[in-house]
Amino acid sequence: MKKKLKLAFITGLAVIIPIGITLYILAFMIGAMDRFLDWIPTPYHPDTLIGFHIPGLGLIVIVTFILLCGAATRSYLGKHLVLYGEGLLERIPFVRGIYLATKKVSDSFFRNRTKSFQRVVLIEFPRSGVYTLAFVTGPGNRELAGKIDSACLNVFVPTTPNPTSGYYLVVPATEVIDVNLTVEEAFTQIISCGIATPPENPLSA
């Protein structure tokens, strides 16, 4: 009886924990979106106009705002306004570097997602003899290749369990080991700290 109760409890945890963490993250994101509305002056705040608070209203407002910006940008006038604004930003020395780098990353993820992470590889990191999963983001430029006297690749090494942060490395092409994993499978393995391995015969310790 004791073993059955223990097994049932562990099974329940295995089911509830992923759902609970997912709901917690969603609640946190919705709450953060709602706090975004605090920037709106009180007389014009949706809570003031409606008379009560609607959870998730911030998310609806932000999504609507993004859709309106996207629709406006696709128009003839909107495109010219965006180009004019970009021209102004590119004239400011420090801001120019931040904007151009951010724009390239944004375009890579949202307009050219298939080339954001070209393939999954293994590299020796953080020391020789220890390997980590990494994503090839593109070929290294000629200047860098000339300095190390070898063809090189730009790779991104995500951290665990938060893959949105990580390290940008320039690695000689000969030191990169290709692996038969999709980007989604690699991300799953990284986020789970290696617990969720691909289904095809994971090695036992």
C-alpha positions as CSV (number, residue, x, y, z in Angstrom):
1,M,0.0,0.0,0.0
2,K,2.8,2.4,0.9
3,K,4.6,1.7,-2.4
4,K,1.4,2.3,-4.3
5,L,0.8,5.6,-2.6
6,K,4.4,6.7,-3.2
7,L,4.1,5.8,-6.9
8,A,0.8,7.6,-7.2
9,F,2.3,10.7,-5.5
10,I,5.3,10.7,-7.8
11,T,3.1,10.2,-10.9
12,G,0.9,13.1,-9.8
13,L,4.0,15.3,-9.4
14,A,5.2,14.4,-12.8
15,V,1.8,15.5,-14.3
16,I,1.2,18.6,-12.2
17,I,4.7,20.2,-12.1
18,P,5.0,20.8,-15.9
19,I,1.4,22.1,-16.0
20,G,2.0,24.3,-12.9
21,I,5.2,25.8,-14.2
22,T,3.6,26.5,-17.6
23,L,0.6,28.2,-15.9
24,Y,2.9,30.1,-13.6
25,I,5.0,31.4,-16.6
26,L,1.8,32.4,-18.4
27,A,0.4,34.2,-15.3
28,F,3.7,36.0,-14.9
29,M,3.8,37.1,-18.5
30,I,0.1,38.3,-18.4
31,G,0.9,40.2,-15.2
32,A,3.9,41.8,-16.7
33,M,1.8,42.9,-19.7
34,D,-0.9,44.3,-17.4
35,R,1.8,46.4,-15.6
36,F,2.7,47.8,-18.9
37,L,-0.6,49.7,-18.8
38,D,0.5,51.6,-15.7
39,W,2.3,53.9,-18.1
40,I,-1.1,55.2,-19.4
41,P,-2.3,58.2,-17.5
42,T,-5.1,57.4,-14.9
43,P,-7.9,59.3,-16.7
44,Y,-7.2,57.3,-19.9
45,H,-6.4,54.0,-18.2
46,P,-8.7,51.1,-19.4
47,D,-9.5,50.3,-15.8
48,T,-10.8,53.8,-15.3
49,L,-12.7,53.9,-18.5
50,I,-14.3,50.4,-18.0
51,G,-14.7,50.7,-14.3
52,F,-13.1,47.4,-13.3
53,H,-9.9,45.5,-14.0
54,I,-9.8,42.8,-16.7
55,P,-6.9,40.3,-16.2
56,G,-4.9,39.9,-19.4
57,L,-6.1,43.2,-20.8
58,G,-2.5,44.4,-21.1
59,L,-1.7,41.4,-23.3
60,I,-4.7,42.2,-25.5
61,V,-3.6,45.9,-25.8
62,I,0.0,45.0,-26.6
63,V,-1.0,42.4,-29.2
64,T,-3.4,44.9,-30.8
65,F,-0.8,47.6,-30.8
66,I,1.7,45.2,-32.5
67,L,-0.9,44.3,-35.1
68,L,-1.7,47.9,-35.8
69,C,2.1,48.8,-36.1
70,G,2.6,45.9,-38.5
71,A,-0.4,46.9,-40.7
72,A,0.7,50.5,-40.7
73,T,4.3,49.6,-41.6
74,R,3.1,47.6,-44.6
75,S,1.4,50.7,-46.1
76,Y,3.3,53.1,-48.4
77,L,3.3,55.9,-45.8
78,G,4.2,53.6,-43.0
79,K,7.3,52.2,-44.8
80,H,8.6,55.7,-45.5
81,L,8.0,56.7,-41.8
82,V,10.0,53.7,-40.6
83,L,12.8,54.4,-43.1
84,Y,12.9,58.0,-41.9
85,G,13.0,56.9,-38.3
86,E,15.7,54.4,-39.0
87,G,17.7,57.1,-40.7
88,L,17.5,59.3,-37.6
89,L,18.6,56.5,-35.3
90,E,21.6,55.6,-37.6
91,R,22.9,59.2,-37.3
92,I,23.3,58.8,-33.5
93,P,26.7,57.1,-32.8
94,F,26.0,55.0,-29.8
95,V,22.3,54.3,-30.5
96,R,23.2,53.4,-34.1
97,G,25.2,50.3,-33.0
98,I,22.5,49.1,-30.6
99,Y,19.7,49.6,-33.1
100,L,21.5,47.9,-36.0
101,A,22.5,44.9,-33.9
102,T,19.0,44.5,-32.4
103,K,17.4,44.9,-35.9
104,K,19.6,42.2,-37.4
105,V,18.7,39.8,-34.5
106,S,15.0,40.6,-34.8
107,D,15.0,40.2,-38.6
108,S,16.8,36.9,-38.2
109,F,14.2,35.5,-35.8
110,F,11.0,36.8,-37.2
111,R,11.6,37.3,-40.9
112,N,14.2,34.6,-41.7
113,R,13.7,32.1,-38.9
114,T,14.9,29.1,-41.0
115,K,18.4,30.6,-41.0
116,S,18.5,31.8,-37.4
117,F,20.1,28.6,-36.2
118,Q,21.4,26.7,-39.2
119,R,22.3,23.4,-37.5
120,V,23.1,21.8,-34.1
121,V,26.7,21.0,-33.3
122,L,29.0,19.8,-30.5
123,I,31.9,22.0,-29.5
124,E,34.5,21.7,-26.7
125,F,33.4,24.2,-24.1
126,P,34.2,25.5,-21.5
127,R,37.4,23.4,-21.7
128,S,39.1,20.8,-23.7
129,G,37.5,17.3,-23.3
130,V,34.1,18.7,-22.2
131,Y,31.5,19.1,-24.9
132,T,28.3,21.2,-25.2
133,L,25.5,21.6,-27.6
134,A,25.7,24.8,-29.8
135,F,23.9,26.3,-32.7
136,V,25.7,27.5,-35.8
137,T,24.4,31.0,-36.6
138,G,26.6,31.6,-39.7
139,P,30.1,31.7,-41.2
140,G,32.7,33.8,-39.5
141,N,33.9,36.8,-41.4
142,R,37.2,37.0,-43.3
143,E,38.8,39.3,-40.7
144,L,38.3,36.8,-37.9
145,A,39.2,33.8,-40.1
146,G,42.5,35.6,-41.0
147,K,43.4,36.2,-37.4
148,I,43.1,32.5,-36.5
149,D,44.4,31.3,-39.9
150,S,41.4,29.0,-40.3
151,A,37.9,29.0,-41.6
152,C,35.6,29.6,-38.7
153,L,31.9,29.6,-37.7
154,N,29.8,31.8,-35.5
155,V,28.1,29.7,-32.9
156,F,25.7,30.4,-30.0
157,V,26.0,28.4,-26.8
158,P,22.8,28.7,-24.8
159,T,22.7,28.4,-21.0
160,T,20.6,25.9,-19.0
161,P,17.8,26.0,-18.2
162,N,17.3,29.5,-19.7
163,P,18.4,29.2,-23.4
164,T,17.6,32.9,-24.1
165,S,21.0,33.8,-22.6
166,G,24.3,32.3,-23.6
167,Y,27.7,32.9,-25.3
168,Y,28.7,33.9,-28.8
169,L,31.8,32.0,-29.9
170,V,33.9,32.0,-33.0
171,V,35.1,28.4,-33.5
172,P,37.4,26.9,-36.2
173,A,35.2,24.9,-38.6
174,T,37.4,21.9,-38.1
175,E,36.6,21.8,-34.4
176,V,32.8,21.7,-34.9
177,I,31.1,18.3,-34.7
178,D,27.8,17.9,-36.5
179,V,25.1,16.0,-34.6
180,N,21.8,14.5,-35.9
181,L,19.5,16.7,-33.8
182,T,16.9,19.2,-34.9
183,V,17.0,22.7,-33.3
184,E,13.8,21.8,-31.4
185,E,15.2,18.6,-30.0
186,A,18.4,20.4,-28.9
187,F,16.4,23.2,-27.2
188,T,14.3,20.6,-25.4
189,Q,17.4,18.8,-24.1
190,I,19.0,22.1,-23.0
191,I,16.0,23.4,-21.2
192,S,15.5,20.1,-19.4
193,C,19.1,20.0,-18.3
194,G,19.6,16.8,-20.3
195,I,16.7,15.0,-18.7
196,A,14.6,15.0,-21.9
197,T,16.8,13.3,-24.4
198,P,15.7,12.3,-28.0
199,P,13.7,9.0,-28.0
200,E,16.2,7.0,-30.1
201,N,18.1,4.9,-27.6
202,P,19.6,7.4,-25.1
203,L,22.7,6.0,-23.5
204,S,22.5,4.9,-19.9
205,A,25.1,6.0,-17.4
